[in-house]
Amino acid sequence: MTTKKIKSTAQSSVARPKGAQVKKAALQAGTVRVAAIQMASGPNVPANLSEAEQLIELAVESGARLIALPEFFSIMALKDADVVKAREAEGKGPIQTFLSRMAKKHRVWIVGGSVPLAADVPNKVRNSCLVYDERGKQVARYDKIHLFGLDLGNERYQESRLIEPGDKIVVINSPFGRIGLSICYDLRFPELYRAMPDVDIIVVPSAFTATTGRAHFETLIRARAIENLAYVIAPAQGGYHLSGRETHGDSMIVDPWGVVLDRLPRGSGVVVANVNPAYQASLRKSLPALQHRFLDTHETPVVMVERRTPAKRDPKPAE
């Protein structure tokens, strides 16, 4: 694939990842531009971080203020032990330092896909979605609750052998609206999103298998958007990995009516779309389905994070 260049007045010396793609949506008044990054990560953490940096640069050039990376963007390992070896204590380590640095450097919010963090069990990790504001401060952490399991005979996965599950739902009151966090397999459990207090944006960093992705990914993404009248940002792993695994890709951004605003079927790149709060509010007024709910799903603890207003602008840090 050929790289699609961005027209920009900013000069950048960053080399573009080979074949990386980006689509630039026209910015509309009253909207916020968001981006989803697609990768086909390998087992080498520094190499993955280098590619992620280049793709974040592309997203920034497109005008995105909220940028989301895919699940395990920093490592798709050859074996579980490699992920355990790469895990970090919360607030420490090269992966978290990278995410903080990117957010602060570009003054954007970054949803760090998922990062392997230390678990209570020595040979496991927490699959954690970390969110950083434009100051580079970590404002939220969500640990994946639902762990993927599949047995098709010749294709088997059992995430519970590696991952220790989380037990808290996390929602952020951000400058862009109320954001609900989830990861990949969570997508199959609509009660998770129903337990979130009327979110405006749902983020779903993923690494769907090629098999399940072809069958269900788009359907699930659009369903979560429609039933919650929310924007869904779904960055994904997409391609062949050195472990022999193939991930589905098809990173997309979907609006509250279920319309796919932008997508990238395969390969590394960035998809971009505009979140329009006025349009979303009009849909919710015309179809007030969220007000018609009567079943109680609030049995799981919900952590609410407050960061509604942008931070005061500091002098641009030296690079």
Secondary structure per residue as TSV (DSSP state, phi and psi in degrees):
chain	resnum	aa	ss	phi	psi
A	1	M	-	360.0	148.1
A	2	T	-	-92.2	147.7
A	3	T	-	-72.5	134.5
A	4	K	-	-93.9	115.3
A	5	K	-	-80.3	152.8
A	6	I	-	-104.4	134.4
A	7	K	-	-78.3	121.6
A	8	S	-	-154.0	148.2
A	9	T	S	-82.7	-17.1
A	10	A	S	-77.9	137.6
A	11	Q	-	-93.0	138.6
A	12	S	-	-137.2	136.6
A	13	S	-	-99.0	7.2
A	14	V	-	-71.6	129.1
A	15	A	-	-74.0	132.8
A	16	R	-	-77.4	139.1
A	17	P	-	-58.2	141.3
A	18	K	T	-58.6	124.2
A	19	G	T	80.7	1.9
A	20	A	-	-64.4	143.4
A	21	Q	E	-124.6	148.0
A	22	V	E	-146.9	140.5
A	23	K	-	-116.8	134.4
A	24	K	-	-110.3	116.0
A	25	A	-	-84.6	145.3
A	26	A	-	-69.4	129.1
A	27	L	-	-75.2	131.4
A	28	Q	-	-110.0	151.5
A	29	A	T	-60.0	137.8
A	30	G	T	79.0	9.1
A	31	T	-	-113.7	165.5
A	32	V	E	-123.0	130.4
A	33	R	E	-86.9	132.3
A	34	V	E	-126.1	159.7
A	35	A	E	-139.7	146.9
A	36	A	E	-121.2	129.8
A	37	I	E	-101.0	136.0
A	38	Q	E	-112.6	136.5
A	39	M	B	-138.3	168.2
A	40	A	-	-129.4	75.0
A	41	S	-	-65.7	155.8
A	42	G	-	-116.6	-164.4
A	43	P	S	-84.6	-7.0
A	44	N	-	-96.7	109.2
A	45	V	H	-60.0	-51.5
A	46	P	H	-57.3	-39.3
A	47	A	H	-65.5	-40.2
A	48	N	H	-66.2	-40.0
A	49	L	H	-65.4	-36.2
A	50	S	H	-64.1	-44.4
A	51	E	H	-66.7	-41.3
A	52	A	H	-59.6	-39.2
A	53	E	H	-61.5	-43.7
A	54	Q	H	-64.6	-38.6
A	55	L	H	-72.1	-35.2
A	56	I	H	-62.7	-40.0
A	57	E	H	-57.9	-42.6
A	58	L	H	-62.4	-43.0
A	59	A	H	-63.8	-40.8
A	60	V	H	-64.0	-42.9
A	61	E	H	-62.0	-28.9
A	62	S	T	-77.8	-8.2
A	63	G	T	97.4	8.5
A	64	A	-	-67.5	138.5
A	65	R	S	-108.3	-17.5
A	66	L	E	-128.0	119.6
A	67	I	E	-125.2	128.4
A	68	A	E	-118.1	133.7
A	69	L	-	-99.5	160.9
A	70	P	-	-78.8	169.8
A	71	E	T	-58.2	138.4
A	72	F	T	45.4	45.1
A	73	F	T	-61.1	-26.6
A	74	S	T	-88.7	-14.8
A	75	I	-	-162.9	123.3
A	76	M	-	-117.7	95.4
A	77	A	-	-81.3	164.4
A	78	L	S	-75.6	-31.7
A	79	K	S	-149.4	159.8
A	80	D	H	-57.1	-36.8
A	81	A	H	-60.0	-29.6
A	82	D	H	-69.8	-34.6
A	83	V	H	-68.6	-43.0
A	84	V	H	-60.2	-40.7
A	85	K	H	-63.9	-32.9
A	86	A	H	-86.8	-5.9
A	87	R	-	-65.1	153.2
A	88	E	B	-125.0	152.1
A	89	A	-	-73.9	146.7
A	90	E	T	-59.8	130.2
A	91	G	T	88.2	-0.2
A	92	K	-	-136.5	153.0
A	93	G	S	112.4	159.5
A	94	P	H	-65.8	-32.7
A	95	I	H	-68.8	-47.0
A	96	Q	H	-67.9	-36.5
A	97	T	H	-62.4	-40.5
A	98	F	H	-60.6	-48.5
A	99	L	H	-62.4	-43.2
A	100	S	H	-63.2	-42.8
A	101	R	H	-64.6	-41.6
A	102	M	H	-64.7	-43.6
A	103	A	H	-62.6	-44.9
A	104	K	H	-69.8	-42.2
A	105	K	H	-60.6	-44.4
A	106	H	H	-98.4	-1.8
A	107	R	T	53.0	51.7
A	108	V	-	-130.7	163.3
A	109	W	E	-87.2	136.2
A	110	I	E	-125.5	127.3
A	111	V	E	-96.5	109.1
A	112	G	-	-78.4	48.3
A	113	G	-	45.1	-107.1
A	114	S	-	-146.4	150.0
A	115	V	E	-127.9	136.6
A	116	P	E	-75.4	111.9
A	117	L	E	-110.2	161.8
A	118	A	E	-59.4	141.0
A	119	A	-	-113.7	170.7
A	120	D	S	-70.1	-28.1
A	121	V	S	-90.6	130.3
A	122	P	T	-58.6	-35.2
A	123	N	T	-101.1	22.5
A	124	K	-	-131.1	172.2
A	125	V	E	-131.4	161.8
A	126	R	E	-92.8	132.6
A	127	N	E	-92.3	96.7
A	128	S	E	-113.4	128.4
A	129	C	E	-92.1	115.6
A	130	L	E	-108.8	135.7
A	131	V	E	-117.3	132.4
A	132	Y	E	-120.5	138.6
A	133	D	-	-87.7	-176.8
A	134	E	T	-69.2	-9.5
A	135	R	T	-90.1	-4.0
A	136	G	S	84.5	13.2
A	137	K	-	-91.8	133.5
A	138	Q	E	-71.9	121.5
A	139	V	E	-108.7	-13.2
A	140	A	E	-159.2	153.0
A	141	R	E	-140.9	128.0
A	142	Y	E	-122.3	127.6
A	143	D	E	-98.9	126.5
A	144	K	-	-51.4	127.7
A	145	I	-	-90.0	-48.7
A	146	H	S	-93.6	126.2
A	147	L	-	-105.9	127.8
A	148	F	-	-67.2	137.1
A	149	G	E	-141.4	134.0
A	150	L	E	-149.8	136.4
A	151	D	E	-140.0	99.1
A	152	L	-	-107.9	20.3
A	153	G	S	88.1	-72.5
A	154	N	S	-93.1	0.9
A	155	E	-	-139.7	114.0
A	156	R	E	-131.9	139.0
A	157	Y	E	-141.2	141.5
A	158	Q	E	-147.4	88.4
A	159	E	G	-63.6	-24.2
A	160	S	G	-65.3	-16.3
A	161	R	G	-72.4	-24.2
A	162	L	T	-112.5	-34.8
A	163	I	B	-107.8	134.7
A	164	E	-	-93.4	123.6
A	165	P	-	-73.6	152.9
A	166	G	-	-85.3	176.1
A	167	D	-	-142.4	15.7
A	168	K	-	-130.0	138.5
A	169	I	E	-86.7	138.5
A	170	V	E	-125.5	128.5
A	171	V	E	-130.2	138.8
A	172	I	E	-115.9	126.5
A	173	N	E	-85.6	98.1
A	174	S	E	-109.3	171.6
A	175	P	T	-62.3	-16.9
A	176	F	T	-98.3	-1.2
A	177	G	E	120.7	-176.5
A	178	R	E	-84.4	120.9
A	179	I	E	-109.3	127.7
A	180	G	E	-102.5	133.2
A	181	L	E	-101.5	141.0
A	182	S	-	-157.5	169.5
A	183	I	-	-139.4	121.1
A	184	C	G	45.1	-101.3
A	185	Y	G	-60.3	-22.8
A	186	D	G	-53.2	-28.3
A	187	L	G	-56.9	-26.1
A	188	R	G	-82.4	0.9
A	189	F	-	-121.9	86.4
A	190	P	H	-61.7	-23.6
A	191	E	H	-64.2	-25.5
A	192	L	H	-60.5	-45.7
A	193	Y	H	-75.6	-31.1
A	194	R	H	-65.9	-27.7
A	195	A	T	-79.0	-11.6
A	196	M	S	-81.3	133.4
A	197	P	S	-69.2	97.7
A	198	D	S	33.7	70.0
A	199	V	-	-76.0	149.2
A	200	D	S	-91.7	-34.2
A	201	I	E	-131.7	133.7
A	202	I	E	-112.6	132.0
A	203	V	E	-112.8	131.2
A	204	V	-	-133.2	77.7
A	205	P	-	-62.6	132.8
A	206	S	B	-137.8	163.6
A	207	A	-	-146.2	55.8
A	208	F	-	-59.2	143.1
A	209	T	B	-67.0	158.3
A	210	A	H	-60.9	-37.2
A	211	T	H	-66.4	-54.2
A	212	T	H	-74.2	-30.1
A	213	G	I	-65.7	-45.5
A	214	R	I	-59.3	-37.7
A	215	A	I	-78.5	-37.2
A	216	H	I	-131.8	-18.8
A	217	F	I	-57.6	-56.5
A	218	E	H	-61.2	-41.6
A	219	T	H	-59.7	-44.9
A	220	L	H	-67.2	-42.9
A	221	I	H	-60.2	-48.3
A	222	R	H	-68.3	-35.1
A	223	A	H	-63.2	-44.5
A	224	R	H	-64.1	-35.6
A	225	A	H	-65.9	-47.9
A	226	I	H	-65.7	-48.7
A	227	E	H	-71.4	-22.5
A	228	N	H	-104.5	0.4
A	229	L	T	45.8	48.9
A	230	A	-	-128.4	154.4
A	231	Y	E	-73.6	142.0
A	232	V	E	-122.5	124.1
A	233	I	E	-106.6	118.8
A	234	A	E	-127.1	82.4
A	235	P	-	-76.2	143.5
A	236	A	B	-141.9	156.5
A	237	Q	B	-76.4	137.4
A	238	G	E	-149.0	99.9
A	239	G	E	150.0	-163.2
A	240	Y	E	-96.6	139.5
A	241	H	-	-115.1	155.9
A	242	L	T	-62.1	-22.1
A	243	S	T	-72.2	-10.1
A	244	G	S	98.5	-7.6
A	245	R	-	-77.3	145.9
A	246	E	E	-118.0	126.4
A	247	T	E	-105.0	155.3
A	248	H	E	-74.8	-37.6
A	249	G	-	75.6	-135.3
A	250	D	-	59.4	41.9
A	251	S	E	-54.3	138.8
A	252	M	E	-151.7	162.1
A	253	I	E	-125.5	127.1
A	254	V	E	-121.3	141.5
A	255	D	-	-89.5	174.5
A	256	P	T	-65.9	-13.3
A	257	W	T	-94.0	0.4
A	258	G	S	89.3	11.6
A	259	V	-	-85.0	129.6
A	260	V	E	-77.5	112.3
A	261	L	E	-80.6	-33.1
A	262	D	E	-162.4	150.9
A	263	R	E	-156.3	161.1
A	264	L	E	-138.1	106.4
A	265	P	-	-60.4	-47.7
A	266	R	S	-146.1	160.7
A	267	G	S	84.8	168.7
A	268	S	S	-75.0	141.6
A	269	G	E	168.1	-169.8
A	270	V	E	-134.4	133.5
A	271	V	E	-109.7	143.9
A	272	V	E	-134.0	141.5
A	273	A	E	-153.8	168.4
A	274	N	E	-105.7	131.0
A	275	V	E	-90.5	123.9
A	276	N	-	-115.4	97.8
A	277	P	H	-60.1	-36.7
A	278	A	H	-65.4	-42.9
A	279	Y	H	-63.0	-43.6
A	280	Q	H	-61.7	-43.9
A	281	A	H	-62.6	-38.1
A	282	S	H	-66.9	-37.9
A	283	L	H	-65.2	-43.1
A	284	R	H	-68.2	-28.0
A	285	K	H	-75.5	-41.1
A	286	S	H	-71.5	-35.6
A	287	L	S	-128.0	83.0
A	288	P	-	-80.1	49.7
A	289	A	G	-60.4	-33.3
A	290	L	G	-65.9	-24.8
A	291	Q	G	-85.0	-10.5
A	292	H	G	-96.6	4.4
A	293	R	-	-74.5	143.7
A	294	F	-	-135.8	-7.4
A	295	L	S	-83.1	136.6
A	296	D	-	-87.3	118.6
A	297	T	-	-118.3	12.1
A	298	H	T	-91.1	61.3
A	299	E	T	-103.3	-15.3
A	300	T	S	-98.4	136.1
A	301	P	-	-57.7	137.5
A	302	V	E	-115.7	127.0
A	303	V	E	-97.7	121.5
A	304	M	E	-102.7	127.3
A	305	V	E	-111.7	127.6
A	306	E	E	-99.5	117.3
A	307	R	-	-155.2	57.8
A	308	R	-	-70.7	-39.8
A	309	T	S	-99.3	144.4
A	310	P	-	-61.7	149.1
A	311	A	-	-68.9	154.4
A	312	K	-	-62.8	135.6
A	313	R	-	-70.9	123.1
A	314	D	-	-92.6	163.4
A	315	P	-	-56.6	140.0
A	316	K	-	-59.0	124.9
A	317	P	-	-65.5	150.5
A	318	A	-	-66.0	144.5
A	319	E	-	-105.9	360.0
